[in-house]
Amino acid sequence: MRIAVRRHRLAFTLIAFVRSAFSLIELVLMVRIILDFLRASADALFVSAIHRLTDPLLFPFIGTFPPYELQDGFVIQTHAVLALVVYAFVGYLIVQGISALSAHETLWRRNKIQ
């Protein structure tokens, strides 16, 4: 019983960490999408900080789709939207993997010598 409690605590802690990390990534990407859409000035300190923070996250997705331009010059950076979806999906898969591994009894059993 004690091993099961430890296993569930470890799984819960890992899941909480993964969810927090990916939620933070998604939040920063959402802020960047909104700032780009509203044509925020790149000279502003906050905007440049968000861009510096998200550039490494967006690097694998740059050039996948062209930006979508709306009337009045508003632009949706489609590669940033794709990155947001991909990071959310990867976070979901990691959480599901941790849950599946923590529920698998044979991974946690000690080898018994017979």
Secondary structure as GFF3:
##gff-version 3
##sequence-region A 1 114
A	DSSP	alpha_helix	2	37	.	.	.	ID=ss1
A	DSSP	alpha_helix	45	58	.	.	.	ID=ss2
A	DSSP	three_ten_helix	59	61	.	.	.	ID=ss3
A	DSSP	beta_strand	68	69	.	.	.	ID=ss4
A	DSSP	three_ten_helix	71	73	.	.	.	ID=ss5
A	DSSP	beta_strand	75	76	.	.	.	ID=ss6
A	DSSP	alpha_helix	78	103	.	.	.	ID=ss7
A	DSSP	alpha_helix	105	108	.	.	.	ID=ss8
###
